[in-house]
């Protein structure tokens, strides 16, 4: 049984202490697995849905909340995801006074580095802990090479990868 207050505050904590997009991933991955709210497959599906769906990258959090908590989870995830930007409006007033200090930029750069590193580690964990499949590995490698060449639009790569996964992995 999910304790909805804990569920909401877990998502809120992850979103508050991240830089957006996939920033909440390490925290949510740890907390959701420990509490038994989600498994590796649900994380993979939520991330895939977030990448294919139009809009900001951070919306994968709502997909994860829906996969693990149903409609109530989706609503709580949405509120937890939207609340921090409103807090940023308040913080913005104070930031304009300190943004020119080098220490301020150093702290922000450090946060981005830490979140990026944790995100790569967690994504690698999700990938390697999912069902081993040479076809899945091939999709990842081909997608990465195509994205690196910048000759194929990323949206096309995502859609083609999703279609290939649906056709050949299920």
NORFENTA-V380634 format. One record per helix or strand. SS is the DSSP state (a for helix, b for strand). FROM is the first residue (numbers start at 0). TO is the last residue. If there is no record, write none. Layout:
# NORFENTA-V380634
SS & FROM & TO
SS & FROM & TO
This chain:
# NORFENTA-V380634
a & 3 & 15
a & 24 & 34
a & 39 & 51
a & 56 & 97
a & 101 & 128
a & 133 & 148
a & 153 & 168
